[in-house]
């Protein structure tokens, strides 16, 4: 189920797909035709096909990334 949050006074729309283990973040509820650019470490940059403006991000393998970031801190505690 998509979730709307606010950052710096602007809305962000987030959705998690457990099957793909992917977090989808967009800057508006709806987008037109888009394409992706592959960034570093499984980050996909979503761009508007007409303007090349960044309209969102997709983070693949998000569970693994969270575990790698926080597990060392939890084990050390």
N, C-alpha and C positions, 0 to 999 in steps of 0.2 A: 504494500500500500504506500503510495507516494506521501511524502511529508514535506510541508512547507516550513522553512525556518527563515529567520531574518539575520543578516550580517551587515553591519555598517549601514543600517537603514534600508537595505535592499533585500528583496525576497530571493531565496534559493529553494529549488525543488529537488528533493533527494528521493531516490528509490533504490532498494536493494533487491537483487535477484539471487536467491540462494542457489538455484541450479547452476548459474554461471559464476557464482561467488563474485559478483560485480556490483559496485556502487555507482549509480548514475546521478550526476549533479548537473542541473540546468539552471539557467538564469531567468527563464520564463516558462509558464505552464505549457505553452505550445511552441513548436519550432517548425519552420518550413523545411525545405530540402537541405540536408546537411551532409558533411563528409568528415572523416576522422583522419587525424595525423597521429602517428605513433610517437609518444614521448618516451621518457626514460622509465624503466622498471614497471612496465605494464600500464602506464598512464596514457590514455587516449584523449586527445584534444579534439573536441567537436566544434566544427566551424560551419557557419552559414555558407551555403553553396554560391549565393549571389554576391555577398559582401566580404567573405573570408573572415568575418568577425567571429571571435570565440563565443559560442553560445552554451558551452558546458564541457564537462569532463566525464570520463568513465575510468574507474579504477578497477582493474582486474585483480583477482586473487586477494581481495581486500582482507579476508580473515587471516591469511598468512602474514600480510603486512602488519596488521594490528598485533598479532602474537609476537612477531619478531621485535616490534618496538617495545612492548610492555612486559613480555615474559622475563627478560633479564632483571628488571626492576622488582618484579613480584618474587622471583626466586631469591634475590638478595635481601629481601625484607625479613 
